[in-house]
Amino acid sequence: MNGPSLALRQRSLGDPSAEFPLFPPLTRGCPKTSTDDLAFPLDIVYDYAKVDRGLFEQEPGPDLARWSPLLPPLDAPTLGEGGTPLVPFGDVYIKDESRNPTWSHKDRLNRVAVSAALASGAPGVVVASSGNHGASAAAYAARAGLPAIVLTSAGSPPAVQSFVRAYGAKVVTVPVERRWPLLREIVDRLGYHPVSNQTVTHTGHPFGPEGYKTIAYELFLQLGEVPAAVFTPTGYAELLYGVWKGFTELLLLGVTDRAPRMFSCESAAGGPHAKALAAGLPAAIVELGPTDAYGIAGSVGGHRGVVAVRDSGGEAVLVTDEEMRRAQRELARAGLWQELSGTAGLAGHRRLRRDFAGPVVCIATSSGFKDLGVGGESYPVLENPTLDDLLP
């Protein structure tokens, strides 16, 4: 570790003057600025004057504890999250988050969120998820010695459900509309710590996006400079906001003199952040159409994504399933197999077809084995194969 946490308190993204103690984490949004129709998330404030700039002279590597001064207290043990590779890929770089312990970016969030559960004395954690988040929360809860309840939907890929159960979590399949009311009941009656959203517009866990800041720190060290643009697969926008906040901290600390433009890459089947930005709203809710990119398929947006795109001078990009499939094939042919949702960043960059004055990073979030239908395919058996059958 590089010293204790310098986290001081929680602050509303709706009104920075609304501040609260660091604990307990306010997992139902800001109680002062939220309304029945709009919930504002909490942000974490640090004692930046005490941060040693030498923190950003280390080599990037696994274990988020290397960034401990700029994270909430890390009570949960590591599984080796972080330190993922930055892979040159033609005209862009791919930040491959599938190399994390449970093969997705969610491990950064859950190292921090499960730490909050331990620090709060919670008897367990509960999460509503049909994919990466549930698997990651279950793994980090198991590592920390906490029971986990994962509320999932019938449409969750069977391979992912098996993945979650392997960690010993209690996996309950419920109708989508029942997941969040049941989660709230588990929190209120059993005292479990929630690592999923509980509000009308997305707020999620106030500590969660802090784990994603470490991607920005790593990118700065891996590139030797700040990228000109970062394209991020976007569901609830915790990843988008966390990366953006990490770069703003580098700027605040005088480590860099600029921050990148942030591009939210959402499924065209929904796109609540694109709608909020176009309409000048703090957050939006949209109708969700059919899509196979279930990892970023959401009708509910939040204020974090709006802040990141707006304040960075970025844009919201909507991508179709076919555009993501093309990006998925392109990545796989180069040895990077990503879940369909995880390719939205590259798909968004390809859609814009824009030049930037500096490096461009596309974050790829999750292993392709978590896609719908993976493992269910059947292939012909060649009874008497010849060399011609084996040629590409």
N, C-alpha and C positions, 0 to 999 in steps of 0.2 A: 504494500500500500504506500501511497505518497502523502500520508497525513490524514487527519480526521475530516469528516464532512464539514464544510463551511456553510451548509444550508441554514437559513435563519427562520424563514416563515413562508406562509402561503399568501398569495395575492391574487385578487380577481382579475381576469383578463377583460372583464366588462368595465371595471373602474379600479385603476391601480391604487387608489386611496383606501380601498376595502382590503384590509390585511387581517391575517389570522395566525395563530401559533402554528408551528410546523406539524405538531401532532395534536389531535388525531387528524389523519388525512381526510379532507372533506370530499367524500366519494359521491356526493349527490349535488355537486356544483356549488357555486357561491350562494350562501344563504341570504346575502344582502342585495345582490344585483340581479339574481335570476327571477323570472316570472313564471306563470303557468304555461306560457307559450314559448319561452326562450330561456335556456339555461346557459350560464357562463361558466367556463372551467376555471380552475385555479392554476396559477403558475407558481414556481418556487423561486424565492429570492435568496441570494448568497452574499456572503461578505467578500465581495470581489477584491477589496483592498488588501486582503490577506493571501490572495492566490499567488503562488510562486510561478513566475513565467517559465521557469525551467521545466515545469510540467509538460510543456509542449516541445521539449527537446529530446524526449525519450523515443525509443522505437515503438511503433504500434504493435500490439500483441494481444493475446487472450486475457480474460479476466478484467471486468470493468473496474475493479478496485484500483487499477493504475490511475484512474481519474477520480478517486474518492473525494478530493476537496470540492469538486464541482458536481457531486451527486448527493442525494439524500443518504442517510446512514445505510450502509450495506450489511445488514445483519444476516442475510441468507448466504450460504456458501456458494461459491462459483461452480459452474459446470464447464467453464472455459469459453464463455461467450465473448464475442468481439474479436478484433484483430483479423477480420475477414479480408480476403485478397481484393485488390483493385486490378482488374484484368483489362489490358488494352484490347480494344475491339473496333478496328477500323477507325472511324472518325470520332469515337467516343471511348469512355472507360466504363466498365461494368463493375459496380461494387456488389460482389456476390455474397449476399447474406444467407444463401442456402448452406454455407459452410459453418453455421452456428450449431450448437449441440443438438437441438431438435430440428435442424435444417430450415430455420427461418429467422427473420429479424425479430420476432416476438420474444426471443430469449433475452434481448437487451431490456425490454420493458419488464419482463417477469422477474429478472434478477432484482430489480428495484422494487416492484410491486409486492413480491413475496417477502422481501426484506421489511416492507412496511407492515405486513401482516404479523411477522415475528415481533417487531418492535412494539406493535399495538397489543400484543398478548392475545391475538385471536386464536380460537381453537382450530381453525382451518381456513381454506380459501374456497371461493365459489366463482365460477366463470360461466358465461353464456357464450358458446362458440361452437361452430361446426368445423373448425379447421385448426390452423396454426396456433391460435391463441390458447385454445383448450389444451393442446398437446404440450405447449411450452409451460403453461401454468401448472399442469399436472406434474411435469418433470421437476420444476423448481420447488414445488410443494413437497414432492417426495424427497428431494435432496435435503430440504430443510426439516424433514420429519413431521410435516403437517398433512392431514387428510385434505383431499380436494374433491369437490363436487363439480362436475362438468355437465351443463345443460346443453344438449345438442338437438339438432333437428333430424328428421327422417331422411333428408336429402344429403346428409353428411357422407362423404366417401367412406366405404367400409374399411379401406386401408387406414384411414385417419382414425376411425373409431377404435380399431385394434391398437393403433399406435398409442392413443390416450389411455386405454385400459391397461396396457403393459406397465404403466407407471403406478398402477394401483388405485387410480382415481375411480370414484363412483360416477359412472356415465349414465345419464338419464336422457332418453329421447322423448321430447315433448313437442307439441305443436308450436310453431314459431311465435304465435301471439301469446303463448303462455310462458315463454322463457324468462322474460324480464319481470313480470309480476311474481313468478316463483323465486327468482333470484332475490328480489327485495324481501320476500317472506323468509328466506333462508338467512339473510343478513339480520333481519329484525328479530327473528325467533331463536336462531341458533348462534348468532354472534359471529358468523363466518365473515372473513374479510373479502369484499368484492373486488375483483380485478377487471370487471366489465362495467359498461355504462348502465346507469339507472335513471337517466333524465330524458326529458322530452326532446331536446336537441343534445347532441353528444357532448359529454364532458369527460367520461371515463375516469380513470384513476389519476389524481393530480401529480403523483410521482412518476407515472409511466413514461411520458415523453422525455423525461430527464435521461432515461437510459439510451434513447435514440440520439441524444446530443453527441454521444461518443463517436457516432459515424462521422460527424463533421470534423471532430478532432483528428480521427484517423485519416480522412481524406486530405486534410491539410498536410499531415506528415508524409503521406504516401505520394502526393503530387509535388510537394515542395512549394506549393502555392495554393491559393483559393481558387476553386473552379469558377468559370464564368456562369455556368448554369447547372442545376441539378434537377433531373426529371425523376419523379417519385410516384410509384403506384399508390393510389390514394383511395382509401375506404372512409375511415373516420378521421383521417389526417393527423393522427398522433405522430406517425413517422415523419411526415412532411414538416410539421411544426417543430418536432424535436431536432431535426437536422438544421432547420433554419435558426433555432435558438442557439445551437452550438456555434454556428458561424457568427451570430451577433455577439456571443460572449468573446470569441477571439478578437473581434473588432473592439469591443468594450475594453478588453485587457491590453490593447495596443500590440497584440501579436500580429495582426494583419491590418491592412488599411481599407479593406472592402469586404463585402459579403456577396454571395452568388444570387442570381435570380432563381427563384424556386418555381417549378412547374408541377402543378397537381395533375396527375394522369388518372382520370376516373373512367369507369365503364360508361359508355354511351347509353346503357340501359337505365341509368339513374342520373348521377351527376349533381348531388345537392350542393356541393361547393361551387361548381360552375354556375349554378342558378343563383346562389347567394351573391357571388361576385358580380355577376351581370346585373343584378337588381339592386346592388348596394346594400344588401342586408347583412346582419351579423351572422346569420345561419339560416338554413332552409331545409325543408322536407319536401321530397318529390315522390312521384309514383315510380315504382321500380318495374322495369320490363324484364323479359327473359334474358338470361346470360349464363354462360358456363364459367365465367370468372367470379365464382362465388366468394373468393377471398376479398374482393373489393366491391361486391354487390351490396349496396346499401341505399336506403331511401332517406336516411337521417344524416344530416351534416352537423358540423359544429363550428364554433367561432375560431378555433385554432387554425384550421386550414385557410380561412379567410384572411386572418392576420398574416400568415406566412407568405401567401401569394401577393397580397396587396402591398405589404410593407417591403417586400423584396423587389417589387417591380416585375414580378413574374406573370404567369398566365395559367388559366385553367384549360386543360386539354381533355376532350372526350374521345375515347378510342373504342372501336367496335371489337367484337370477339374475333372477327376475321383479321383485323389489324394485329391483335395480340397473337393470334395463331401464326401469322407470318413472322412476327418477332420471335416467337417461341421456336419455330423451325430454324430461323437464322442463328439463334443462340446455340441450339442443340448441335447444329452442324459444325460449330466451333468448340464443342465439348462442354457447353454449359446448359444443362437441362433444368429448365425453370417451370414452375407451376404457371398456368395461363395468366392468373392475376399478377404474378411476379414479373411478367414481361411488359406490363403497361407503361413503365418508364421508357423503355426503348421504343415501344409502339408510339408513344406520344412524341418522342423526338423525331421519329420517322415521319409522322403526320405533319409536323410543323415545317420540316425541311428548311431549317434556318441556320445560318452561320453565326458563330459567337466568337468574340475576341478573347479566346482562352479555352482551357480544357472544359469538356462537357462530361458530366457523370450521369449515368443512368443506374439507379439502384434496382437490383433484381432481388426479390425478397424471399423466395421459397423454392424448395426442391420440386421438380416435376412429378415425383411419385405421389404427391398429394392431390393431383388433379382428379376430377370426376372420371370414372371409368377405367382408371389405371389398374392393371392387374386382371381386368375382366376380358381382355382381348383373347382371341384364339387364332393360332397360326397353323398353316398346313404342315404336315409331316412329309418330308421327302423320302420315299421308300428306297429309291435307288439314285441318289444324287450323283450328278456328274460335275466336272469342273465348270462347265457352262452355267450350271445352276448357282455356283458360288461367286461368279464374277459380278461386280457391281453394274 
